Every structure is written in structure tokens, then in C-alpha cells.
Amino acid sequence: MQETRWYVVHTYSGYENKVALNIEKMVENRGMQDQILEVRVPTEWITEIKDGKERQVERKIYPSYVLVKCAIYFDEGGRIKMGDAAWYVIRNTRGVTGFVGPDSKATPLTEEDVSAMGIERKTVELTYAVGDVVTISDPAFEGFIGTVESIDLEGRTVKVSVTGAFGKASTFLLDLSQVEPIQ
């Protein structure tokens, strides 16, 4: 299985969707599906109130940016590199001004960045339920034991109640992956 990384491409303002579509067309036309695997323009739905009326509006989370998932290789120095053909196709797409990175060089996002930006979410198999006693694996609260109060699968969070040394209960909102059942 080949390794992949996400890259951020800077575009002219308002050209994000057109750039994404053009990259996808070139990938299809040139048979490069093994080099450029995915192209995204992250959006979110917000409620906008205008003239006293509510309406749902789709808004770009990162205006002027497109995210591209590309196959990578490692050069002689052990540095991560995007293939030359993929770089050429992306960089020469109409509306693209360059890659985000030092000196506009294609620099991949770190796993932490990808997670924080919500680009990819790792699937978590729940082995606990509401009412179960669990241990917290988050570094700030590692080793704490608590009871699951609620689980939000869509928001990927779990609410855990922990009773402290003096009998005072504290509630923590954690990511689903930061809680493990006690065996």
C-alpha cells in the first residue's frame, strides 16, 4: 500500500471549486488516479440571518485553499516528496498560485494538522457504552477513571464523569479515541 499525504494548494479567491474540478479532470484524463487520490474544498453549513430570515448557507472553511491528497515517496535524504507529474499537474492548473509551505514548496500536512483540521477522521470502534466505567488516555488526564455519561457519534465526543479525591465530580468532554474500557 502506497503512502499518501495531504497538501494545501493556494488559489485565486473564488476559484477553489473550479481549481478542484480542473485538477480532478486532469487526473482522470491523464490516468493519474494512483498519484492524486483526492481533491477537497472543505465547507461547512452555517445559519445566516438576513432581513430577519434564517437560511442555511454553505461556506468555505479555508477560502482560497484546496486540499489535495497525493502519493508520496522518500528522497535520498529521507524527505517526503510528491511525484513530479502530480506536482506539475497541480501547479499548472489555472487558478493555482502555488503550494503552501516554505518558499511555496509542496510541504505535506502533519498527521496532527490533518486531525485538527478535520480532513480525515480515523474510524473508532466503540467498545464501551453509556454507564460503562472507562479509563482516560488523553495525556492531560491519563489514568483517570470515570463513567461514560453520553456519546456523540456525529461530533465524535464522549462525556465522562470523574470523581476526584475529595468526592467532587468533574465532567470531561473527550474525543472518542481518548477513552478505553476497563477490562
C-alpha positions as CSV (number, residue, x, y, z in Angstrom):
1,M,0.0,0.0,0.0
2,Q,1.5,3.3,-1.0
3,E,1.9,6.2,1.4
4,T,-0.1,9.4,0.9
5,R,-0.1,12.9,2.4
6,W,-2.4,15.9,2.2
7,Y,-1.1,19.1,0.6
8,V,-2.6,22.6,0.7
9,V,-2.8,24.5,-2.6
10,H,-3.3,28.2,-2.7
11,T,-5.8,29.5,-5.3
12,Y,-7.2,32.8,-6.5
13,S,-10.1,34.0,-4.3
14,G,-13.3,32.4,-5.5
15,Y,-11.6,29.8,-7.7
16,E,-11.5,27.0,-5.2
17,N,-14.2,24.8,-6.7
18,K,-13.0,25.5,-10.3
19,V,-9.5,24.5,-9.4
20,A,-10.7,21.4,-7.6
21,L,-12.8,20.4,-10.6
22,N,-9.9,21.1,-13.1
23,I,-7.4,19.0,-11.1
24,E,-9.9,16.1,-10.9
25,K,-10.5,16.3,-14.7
26,M,-6.7,16.3,-15.4
27,V,-6.2,13.3,-13.1
28,E,-8.9,11.4,-14.9
29,N,-7.7,12.4,-18.4
30,R,-4.1,11.5,-17.7
31,G,-4.9,8.4,-15.7
32,M,-3.1,9.7,-12.6
33,Q,-5.6,8.3,-10.0
34,D,-2.7,6.5,-8.3
35,Q,-0.8,9.8,-7.8
36,I,-3.5,12.3,-6.9
37,L,-6.1,10.4,-4.9
38,E,-8.4,13.1,-3.6
39,V,-9.2,16.8,-4.0
40,R,-11.3,18.7,-1.5
41,V,-12.6,22.2,-0.8
42,P,-13.7,22.0,2.9
43,T,-17.0,23.6,3.5
44,E,-19.5,23.9,6.4
45,W,-23.1,24.7,6.7
46,I,-24.0,27.8,8.8
47,T,-27.2,29.5,9.6
48,E,-27.3,33.0,8.3
49,I,-29.9,35.6,9.3
50,K,-30.6,38.2,6.7
51,D,-33.5,40.6,6.6
52,G,-35.0,38.7,9.6
53,K,-35.0,35.4,7.7
54,E,-32.9,32.3,8.6
55,R,-31.3,30.3,5.8
56,Q,-28.7,27.6,5.6
57,V,-25.6,28.7,3.7
58,E,-22.6,26.6,2.7
59,R,-19.4,28.4,3.5
60,K,-15.8,27.6,2.6
61,I,-13.8,26.8,5.8
62,Y,-10.5,27.8,4.2
63,P,-11.2,30.4,1.5
64,S,-8.6,30.5,-1.3
65,Y,-7.3,27.0,-0.5
66,V,-7.8,23.5,-1.9
67,L,-6.6,20.3,-0.2
68,V,-5.1,17.6,-2.3
69,K,-4.1,14.0,-1.2
70,C,-1.2,12.7,-3.2
71,A,1.0,9.6,-3.2
72,I,4.5,10.3,-1.8
73,Y,8.0,8.9,-1.9
74,F,11.1,9.5,0.1
75,D,14.2,11.0,-1.5
76,E,17.8,10.1,-0.7
77,G,17.8,12.4,2.3
78,G,14.6,10.8,3.7
79,R,12.5,13.8,3.0
80,I,8.9,13.3,1.8
81,K,8.3,14.2,-1.8
82,M,5.3,14.4,-4.1
83,G,5.8,12.9,-7.6
84,D,6.9,15.3,-10.3
85,A,3.9,14.5,-12.5
86,A,1.5,15.3,-9.7
87,W,3.3,18.5,-8.8
88,Y,3.3,19.6,-12.4
89,V,-0.4,18.9,-12.9
90,I,-1.4,20.7,-9.7
91,R,1.0,23.6,-10.0
92,N,0.0,24.3,-13.6
93,T,-3.8,24.2,-13.1
94,R,-5.4,27.5,-14.0
95,G,-6.2,29.5,-10.8
96,V,-3.5,27.9,-8.7
97,T,-0.9,30.3,-7.3
98,G,1.3,27.8,-5.5
99,F,1.6,25.3,-2.7
100,V,1.5,26.3,1.0
101,G,4.9,25.8,2.5
102,P,8.3,27.4,2.9
103,D,9.3,29.1,-0.4
104,S,6.0,27.8,-1.9
105,K,7.4,24.3,-2.0
106,A,4.9,21.4,-1.7
107,T,5.0,20.6,2.0
108,P,2.7,17.9,3.3
109,L,0.5,18.5,6.3
110,T,1.4,16.6,9.5
111,E,-1.0,14.0,10.9
112,E,-1.8,16.4,13.8
113,D,-2.7,19.1,11.2
114,V,-4.9,16.7,9.3
115,S,-6.7,15.6,12.5
116,A,-7.1,19.2,13.8
117,M,-8.5,20.4,10.5
118,G,-11.0,17.5,10.4
119,I,-9.8,16.5,6.9
120,E,-9.7,12.8,7.7
121,R,-11.2,11.1,10.7
122,K,-10.0,7.8,11.8
123,T,-12.7,5.3,12.5
124,V,-13.0,4.4,16.1
125,E,-14.6,1.1,17.1
126,L,-16.6,1.7,20.3
127,T,-16.1,-0.9,22.9
128,Y,-17.9,1.0,25.6
129,A,-21.4,2.4,26.1
130,V,-23.2,4.9,28.4
131,G,-22.8,3.8,32.0
132,D,-19.6,1.9,31.5
133,V,-16.5,2.6,33.6
134,V,-13.6,3.7,31.4
135,T,-10.0,5.0,31.7
136,I,-8.9,8.2,30.0
137,S,-5.9,8.0,27.7
138,D,-5.7,11.8,27.0
139,P,-2.3,13.0,28.1
140,A,-3.7,15.7,30.4
141,F,-6.0,13.2,32.3
142,E,-4.2,10.0,31.6
143,G,-5.0,7.2,34.0
144,F,-8.2,8.9,35.3
145,I,-11.2,6.6,35.7
146,G,-14.7,7.7,35.1
147,T,-18.2,6.8,33.9
148,V,-19.5,7.4,30.4
149,E,-22.4,9.9,30.6
150,S,-23.1,10.4,26.9
151,I,-21.7,9.6,23.5
152,D,-22.0,11.9,20.5
153,L,-21.0,9.8,17.4
154,E,-21.6,12.6,14.9
155,G,-19.4,15.0,16.9
156,R,-17.0,12.2,17.8
157,T,-17.1,13.1,21.5
158,V,-17.8,11.3,24.8
159,K,-18.7,12.9,28.1
160,V,-17.0,11.2,31.1
161,S,-17.7,11.9,34.7
162,V,-14.7,11.5,37.0
163,T,-14.9,11.6,40.8
164,G,-11.9,13.4,42.3
165,A,-10.1,12.7,45.6
166,F,-12.5,14.8,47.7
167,G,-15.6,13.3,46.2
168,K,-16.3,16.2,43.8
169,A,-17.4,15.0,40.3
170,S,-15.9,16.6,37.2
171,T,-17.1,16.1,33.7
172,F,-14.8,15.9,30.7
173,L,-15.7,16.1,27.0
174,L,-13.2,14.0,25.1
175,D,-12.6,12.6,21.7
176,L,-14.0,9.0,21.2
177,S,-10.4,7.7,20.8
178,Q,-9.3,9.1,24.2
179,V,-11.4,6.7,26.3
180,E,-10.8,3.0,26.8
181,P,-13.0,0.5,28.6
182,I,-11.6,-1.1,31.7
183,Q,-11.0,-4.8,31.1
